Amino acid sequence: MVSADFIQNRFAERIGGSRFGMDNEVYKFEKIKRAKREALQKNPDKALIDLGVGEPDAMADDGVLRELMIECRKPENRFYADNGIPEFRRAAAAYMQGVFGVTGLDPETEINHVIGTKSALAMLPQVLINPGDVSIVTTPGYPVLGTHTRYLGGEVVELPLLEENGFLPDLHSLSEEILKKAKLLYLNYPNNPTGAVADGSFFEEVVRFAKEHELIVVHDAAYAALVFDGNQPLSFLSVPGAKDVGVELHSLSKSFNMTGWRIGFITGNARLISAFATVKDNSDSGQFIPIQKAAAYALAHPEITIETAEKYSRRHDQLSSILQDSGLDAIKPKGSFFLYVKAPAGVENGPTFMNAEAFSHYLIHEHSISTVPWDDAGSYVRFSVTFEADGPEEEQMILNEIRDRLQSCKFVF
């Protein structure tokens, strides 16, 4: 008789092989969850303020919800969507022109819907990466494209995002040896977690670099429309030549408060879009058609995003001021809902912190404030202004509570 333990020896090496599930390492986000639980047990009467959430705090717009309800009732919308409906692709093309000034996108050949940009980032390496190929990714950052590069036998080379470079990667730090093997360059601006914003001159440099080294650029523009203080939304594809070398991913999750709806689109080079559609066609059967139609409505109403960005800007103003009063070098970002702050060495006349993770856990345990630590390229903590608040009055109460909890602290470096 064969023992049931044979299953343990059948797991693929890409997820750990026979060691799958036996690793005792506790990952960052699990540590945060445990620390939250401990803080609530320690102080059951003290509400946890979660500044670590990387998702919008609000519901989708009423017009979007209404559109979904209407379309759900139509029997013709119950079928597979495959690679998307023309209505959504046309709405995406109009959105790119109206919000980002990107003209001439062909909805049929240069745009495809995606079931959230996470799934698109998981599929893109299948389009390009063979064993031994290199994906260049910025760090700290969203890991999915790198994870799937490794799954396919590729190699990931990390480009650090450093404060002295404005949290933009130094492309010229890459060696010729790496560039000969590299196929893919992944970028994300406005950036998660740093909140940094790229400008046109940076994207122009990226296009020149990509052409010189025959790199495919994947620009994750999930936060592209969430900018403030006079900054205008910027698309990588607005730069001359960008469509020759890459694609851009847009998500309705962040800009339109539609996280769980799982809808976005990929746009850019027609040959890359065609190849992506081939992989996608063998991976899923498309997002529910009523969701695509509701998303088309959303894309036609960019004022929804403008209103959301105004809220985040207002919260950033206050949160950065509160953190500065405690001695932290908190500089309001130009985009996104993330505030990326260098971790202090300790508290005056109090504990010391060996890294950002230690500082983050101090905030949870001592002040019931949750954040996300990053020790990938320097020690920083990511604060998010997507905390849940029912209107401006409650929002102000939460910000006042954060100030009260931190007023006794003087962080030192």
C-alpha positions as CSV (number, residue, x, y, z in Angstrom):
1,M,0.0,0.0,0.0
2,V,1.3,3.4,-0.9
3,S,1.5,5.9,2.0
4,A,-0.4,9.2,1.7
5,D,3.0,10.8,2.3
6,F,3.9,10.3,-1.3
7,I,2.0,13.6,-2.0
8,Q,4.7,15.5,-0.1
9,N,7.3,14.3,-2.6
10,R,5.2,15.3,-5.7
11,F,5.1,19.0,-5.2
12,A,6.9,21.1,-7.8
13,E,10.3,22.6,-6.9
14,R,9.0,26.1,-7.8
15,I,6.9,26.1,-4.6
16,G,9.5,24.2,-2.5
17,G,9.2,20.6,-3.6
18,S,9.2,18.1,-0.8
19,R,9.9,20.9,1.7
20,F,6.6,22.7,0.8
21,G,4.7,23.7,4.0
22,M,7.6,22.7,6.2
23,D,9.4,26.1,6.2
24,N,9.3,27.6,9.7
25,E,9.9,31.1,8.4
26,V,7.1,33.5,9.3
27,Y,6.5,36.1,6.5
28,K,6.2,39.8,7.1
29,F,2.4,40.1,6.6
30,E,1.7,37.1,8.9
31,K,3.9,38.7,11.6
32,I,1.8,41.8,11.3
33,K,-1.4,39.9,11.6
34,R,-0.1,38.2,14.7
35,A,1.1,41.5,16.2
36,K,-2.4,43.0,15.6
37,R,-4.0,40.1,17.4
38,E,-1.6,40.5,20.3
39,A,-2.2,44.3,20.5
40,L,-6.0,43.7,20.6
41,Q,-5.6,41.1,23.4
42,K,-3.3,43.4,25.3
43,N,-5.6,46.5,24.9
44,P,-9.1,45.3,24.2
45,D,-10.6,48.7,24.7
46,K,-8.2,50.5,22.4
47,A,-9.2,50.5,18.8
48,L,-6.5,49.4,16.3
49,I,-5.8,52.1,13.7
50,D,-4.8,50.3,10.6
51,L,-2.5,52.4,8.5
52,G,-1.1,49.4,6.7
53,V,-4.0,48.6,4.4
54,G,-3.1,48.9,0.8
55,E,-6.7,49.0,-0.5
56,P,-9.2,51.8,-0.9
57,D,-11.5,52.4,2.1
58,A,-14.6,53.4,0.1
59,M,-17.2,51.6,-1.9
60,A,-17.4,52.0,-5.7
61,D,-19.4,54.9,-7.0
62,D,-23.2,54.6,-6.9
63,G,-23.4,55.0,-10.7
64,V,-21.0,52.1,-11.1
65,L,-23.1,49.9,-8.7
66,R,-26.2,50.9,-10.5
67,E,-24.7,49.9,-13.9
68,L,-23.7,46.5,-12.5
69,M,-27.2,45.9,-11.2
70,I,-28.8,46.7,-14.5
71,E,-26.4,44.6,-16.6
72,C,-26.6,41.7,-14.2
73,R,-30.3,41.3,-15.1
74,K,-29.7,41.0,-18.9
75,P,-29.6,37.3,-20.0
76,E,-27.2,38.0,-22.8
77,N,-24.5,39.0,-20.3
78,R,-24.3,35.6,-18.7
79,F,-21.9,34.1,-21.1
80,Y,-18.1,33.8,-21.2
81,A,-16.3,37.1,-22.0
82,D,-13.1,35.4,-23.1
83,N,-10.7,38.2,-24.0
84,G,-13.2,41.0,-23.2
85,I,-16.0,43.0,-24.7
86,P,-15.5,45.8,-27.3
87,E,-17.4,48.2,-25.1
88,F,-14.8,48.0,-22.4
89,R,-11.9,48.2,-24.7
90,R,-13.3,51.3,-26.4
91,A,-13.9,52.9,-22.9
92,A,-10.3,52.1,-22.0
93,A,-9.0,53.8,-25.2
94,A,-11.1,56.9,-24.5
95,Y,-9.9,56.9,-20.9
96,M,-6.3,56.8,-21.9
97,Q,-6.8,59.7,-24.3
98,G,-9.0,61.8,-21.9
99,V,-7.0,61.4,-18.7
100,F,-3.4,60.8,-20.0
101,G,-3.4,62.3,-23.5
102,V,-2.4,59.0,-25.1
103,T,-4.0,59.1,-28.5
104,G,-4.4,56.6,-31.3
105,L,-4.7,53.4,-29.2
106,D,-6.5,50.7,-31.2
107,P,-9.2,49.1,-29.0
108,E,-9.1,45.9,-31.0
109,T,-5.3,45.3,-31.2
110,E,-3.7,47.4,-28.5
111,I,-6.0,46.9,-25.4
112,N,-7.1,43.8,-23.6
113,H,-9.1,43.5,-20.4
114,V,-7.5,41.7,-17.4
115,I,-9.1,40.1,-14.3
116,G,-7.1,42.5,-12.1
117,T,-3.5,43.5,-12.8
118,K,-2.2,40.9,-10.4
119,S,-3.3,38.1,-12.8
120,A,-1.8,40.1,-15.7
121,L,1.6,40.3,-13.9
122,A,1.4,36.6,-13.3
123,M,0.8,35.9,-17.0
124,L,3.3,38.3,-18.6
125,P,6.4,36.2,-17.8
126,Q,4.7,33.3,-19.7
127,V,4.8,35.5,-22.7
128,L,8.5,36.3,-22.5
129,I,10.5,34.3,-20.1
130,N,12.4,31.1,-20.9
131,P,14.7,29.3,-18.4
132,G,17.8,31.5,-17.8
133,D,16.1,34.7,-18.9
134,V,16.2,37.7,-16.6
135,S,13.4,40.0,-15.4
136,I,14.6,43.3,-13.9
137,V,12.3,44.5,-11.1
138,T,12.5,47.4,-8.7
139,T,12.7,46.8,-5.0
140,P,10.9,47.2,-2.7
141,G,7.9,46.4,-4.7
142,Y,5.1,44.1,-5.7
143,P,6.5,40.6,-6.1
144,V,4.2,38.8,-8.4
145,L,6.0,39.2,-11.8
146,G,9.3,38.2,-10.1
147,T,7.7,35.2,-8.5
148,H,6.4,33.9,-11.8
149,T,9.7,34.6,-13.5
150,R,11.3,32.2,-11.0
151,Y,8.5,29.7,-11.5
152,L,9.5,29.5,-15.2
153,G,13.2,29.0,-14.5
154,G,14.1,32.7,-15.0
155,E,16.2,34.9,-12.9
156,V,15.1,38.1,-11.1
157,V,17.5,41.0,-10.8
158,E,16.5,43.6,-8.3
159,L,17.0,47.3,-8.8
160,P,16.9,49.2,-5.5
161,L,14.8,52.3,-5.1
162,L,16.9,54.7,-3.0
163,E,15.9,58.0,-1.5
164,E,19.0,59.8,-2.9
165,N,17.7,58.9,-6.4
166,G,14.1,60.1,-5.7
167,F,13.2,56.4,-5.4
168,L,13.8,56.0,-9.2
169,P,16.0,53.1,-10.3
170,D,19.5,53.7,-11.6
171,L,19.2,51.8,-14.9
172,H,22.9,52.3,-15.6
173,S,23.9,50.4,-12.6
174,L,23.1,47.2,-14.4
175,S,26.0,45.2,-15.7
176,E,26.4,44.2,-19.4
177,E,26.3,40.6,-18.3
178,I,22.8,41.0,-16.8
179,L,21.6,43.1,-19.7
180,K,22.6,40.5,-22.2
181,K,20.3,38.0,-20.5
182,A,17.5,40.4,-19.6
183,K,14.2,40.4,-21.4
184,L,11.9,42.3,-19.2
185,L,12.0,45.5,-17.1
186,Y,9.2,46.0,-14.5
187,L,8.4,49.5,-13.3
188,N,5.6,50.9,-11.1
189,Y,4.8,54.7,-10.8
190,P,3.4,56.2,-8.8
191,N,5.2,53.6,-6.8
192,N,4.1,51.2,-4.2
193,P,5.4,51.4,-1.5
194,T,7.5,54.6,-1.8
195,G,4.8,56.9,-3.3
196,A,7.4,58.3,-5.7
197,V,6.2,59.7,-9.0
198,A,8.1,59.5,-12.3
199,D,8.2,62.3,-14.8
200,G,8.4,62.4,-18.6
201,S,12.2,62.7,-18.7
202,F,12.5,59.5,-16.7
203,F,10.2,57.6,-19.0
204,E,12.1,59.0,-22.0
205,E,15.3,57.5,-20.5
206,V,13.5,54.2,-20.0
207,V,12.5,54.1,-23.7
208,R,16.1,54.9,-24.8
209,F,17.5,52.3,-22.5
210,A,15.0,49.6,-23.5
211,K,15.7,50.1,-27.2
212,E,19.4,50.0,-26.7
213,H,19.3,46.8,-24.7
214,E,16.2,45.2,-26.4
215,L,14.2,45.1,-23.2
216,I,10.4,44.8,-22.9
217,V,9.0,47.4,-20.5
218,V,6.1,46.5,-18.3
219,H,4.8,49.6,-16.5
220,D,2.3,48.9,-13.7
221,A,0.2,52.1,-13.6
222,A,-2.2,51.0,-10.9
223,Y,-1.9,54.4,-9.1
224,A,-1.3,56.6,-12.2
225,A,-4.4,58.7,-11.8
226,L,-4.1,59.2,-8.0
227,V,-1.9,62.3,-8.1
228,F,-2.3,65.7,-6.4
229,D,-0.9,69.1,-5.6
230,G,-0.8,70.2,-9.2
231,N,0.7,67.0,-10.6
232,Q,-1.1,65.6,-13.7
233,P,-1.7,61.9,-14.4
234,L,1.2,60.6,-16.5
235,S,1.3,57.4,-18.7
236,F,4.5,55.7,-19.8
237,L,2.7,55.4,-23.2
238,S,2.5,59.2,-23.6
239,V,6.3,59.2,-24.2
240,P,7.3,58.9,-27.9
241,G,8.5,55.4,-28.7
242,A,7.1,53.8,-25.6
243,K,4.6,51.7,-27.5
244,D,7.6,50.3,-29.5
245,V,9.0,48.7,-26.4
246,G,6.3,47.9,-23.9
247,V,2.9,47.7,-22.3
248,E,1.2,49.5,-19.4
249,L,-1.3,48.0,-16.9
250,H,-4.2,50.0,-15.5
251,S,-6.3,48.9,-12.6
252,L,-9.8,50.1,-11.5
253,S,-9.0,48.8,-8.0
254,K,-7.3,51.9,-6.7
255,S,-8.6,54.7,-8.9
256,F,-12.2,53.7,-8.8
257,N,-12.5,51.9,-5.4
258,M,-13.2,48.6,-7.2
259,T,-10.6,46.3,-5.6
260,G,-12.7,43.1,-5.3
261,W,-14.3,43.6,-8.7
262,R,-11.0,42.4,-10.3
263,I,-11.0,44.5,-13.5
264,G,-8.3,46.4,-15.4
265,F,-6.6,46.5,-18.7
266,I,-3.3,46.1,-20.5
267,T,-2.4,48.4,-23.3
268,G,0.5,49.1,-25.6
269,N,2.5,47.2,-28.2
270,A,0.1,45.3,-30.5
271,R,2.4,42.2,-30.8
272,L,2.8,42.0,-27.0
273,I,-1.0,42.4,-26.5
274,S,-1.6,39.6,-29.0
275,A,0.8,37.3,-27.2
276,F,-0.7,38.2,-23.8
277,A,-4.2,37.5,-25.1
278,T,-3.0,34.1,-26.3
279,V,-1.7,33.2,-22.8
280,K,-4.8,34.7,-21.2
281,D,-7.1,32.7,-23.4
282,N,-5.5,29.6,-22.1
283,S,-5.7,30.8,-18.5
284,D,-9.2,32.2,-17.9
285,S,-12.5,32.8,-19.6
286,G,-12.7,36.5,-19.0
287,Q,-14.3,38.7,-16.3
288,F,-18.1,38.7,-15.9
289,I,-19.5,40.9,-18.6
290,P,-21.7,43.1,-16.3
291,I,-18.5,43.9,-14.4
292,Q,-16.8,45.0,-17.6
293,K,-19.8,47.2,-18.5
294,A,-19.9,48.8,-15.1
295,A,-16.1,49.4,-15.4
296,A,-16.7,51.0,-18.8
297,Y,-19.1,53.4,-17.0
298,A,-16.4,54.1,-14.4
299,L,-13.7,54.9,-17.0
300,A,-16.1,57.4,-18.6
301,H,-16.3,59.2,-15.3
302,P,-12.7,60.1,-14.2
303,E,-14.2,62.7,-11.8
304,I,-14.7,59.8,-9.4
305,T,-10.9,59.4,-9.2
306,I,-10.3,63.1,-8.9
307,E,-12.6,63.2,-5.8
308,T,-10.9,60.2,-4.3
309,A,-7.4,61.8,-4.9
310,E,-8.6,64.9,-3.1
311,K,-9.5,62.9,-0.1
312,Y,-6.1,61.1,0.0
313,S,-4.3,64.4,-0.5
314,R,-6.2,65.9,2.5
315,R,-5.3,62.9,4.7
316,H,-1.7,63.0,3.5
317,D,-1.4,66.6,4.6
318,Q,-2.4,65.9,8.1
319,L,-0.7,62.5,8.6
320,S,2.7,63.8,7.3
321,S,2.4,66.7,9.7
322,I,1.5,64.5,12.7
323,L,4.5,62.2,11.9
324,Q,6.8,65.2,11.5
325,D,5.8,66.4,15.0
326,S,7.1,63.1,16.3
327,G,10.5,63.6,14.6
328,L,9.9,61.4,11.6
329,D,11.0,62.7,8.1
330,A,7.5,62.3,6.6
331,I,7.3,64.0,3.2
332,K,3.9,64.1,1.5
333,P,4.1,62.1,-1.8
334,K,3.0,63.5,-5.1
335,G,0.8,60.4,-5.8
336,S,-0.7,57.1,-4.5
337,F,-2.1,56.6,-1.0
338,F,1.2,55.6,0.5
339,L,3.5,57.6,2.8
340,Y,7.0,56.0,3.0
341,V,9.0,57.1,6.0
342,K,12.5,56.2,7.1
343,A,12.5,54.1,10.3
344,P,14.0,55.8,13.3
345,A,16.8,54.3,15.4
346,G,14.7,54.5,18.5
347,V,12.6,56.6,20.9
348,E,14.1,59.3,23.0
349,N,14.6,57.8,26.5
350,G,13.0,54.6,25.2
351,P,13.5,51.5,23.1
352,T,15.8,51.2,20.1
353,F,15.0,49.6,16.7
354,M,17.4,47.5,14.7
355,N,15.3,47.7,11.6
356,A,11.9,48.8,10.1
357,E,10.2,45.7,11.2
358,A,11.1,46.3,14.9
359,F,9.8,49.9,14.6
360,S,6.6,48.7,13.0
361,H,6.0,46.2,15.7
362,Y,6.6,48.9,18.3
363,L,3.9,51.0,16.8
364,I,1.4,48.1,16.9
365,H,2.2,46.9,20.4
366,E,2.6,50.3,22.1
367,H,0.3,52.5,20.2
368,S,-2.1,50.1,18.4
369,I,-1.1,51.6,15.0
370,S,-0.5,49.2,12.2
371,T,1.9,49.9,9.4
372,V,4.0,47.8,6.9
373,P,7.8,47.6,7.3
374,W,10.2,47.4,4.4
375,D,13.9,46.5,4.9
376,D,14.6,45.7,1.3
377,A,16.6,48.9,0.3
378,G,17.1,50.7,3.5
379,S,14.7,50.6,6.5
380,Y,11.4,52.3,5.9
381,V,7.8,52.0,7.1
382,R,4.8,52.4,4.8
383,F,1.8,54.3,6.1
384,S,-1.4,54.3,4.1
385,V,-4.1,56.9,4.2
386,T,-6.8,54.4,3.3
387,F,-8.0,53.9,6.9
388,E,-11.7,53.5,7.1
389,A,-13.7,56.6,8.1
390,D,-17.3,57.3,7.5
391,G,-17.0,60.9,6.3
392,P,-14.7,63.8,7.0
393,E,-15.8,64.2,10.6
394,E,-14.8,60.6,11.5
395,E,-11.6,60.9,9.4
396,Q,-10.6,63.9,11.5
397,M,-11.3,62.0,14.7
398,I,-9.0,59.2,13.6
399,L,-6.2,61.6,12.7
400,N,-6.6,63.4,16.0
401,E,-6.4,60.0,17.8
402,I,-3.1,59.2,15.9
403,R,-1.7,62.5,17.0
404,D,-2.7,61.9,20.6
405,R,-1.2,58.4,20.6
406,L,2.1,59.6,19.2
407,Q,2.4,62.9,21.1
408,S,4.5,61.4,23.9
409,C,7.0,60.0,21.4
410,K,10.1,61.7,20.1
411,F,11.8,59.5,17.5
412,V,15.5,59.8,17.0
413,F,17.9,58.7,14.2
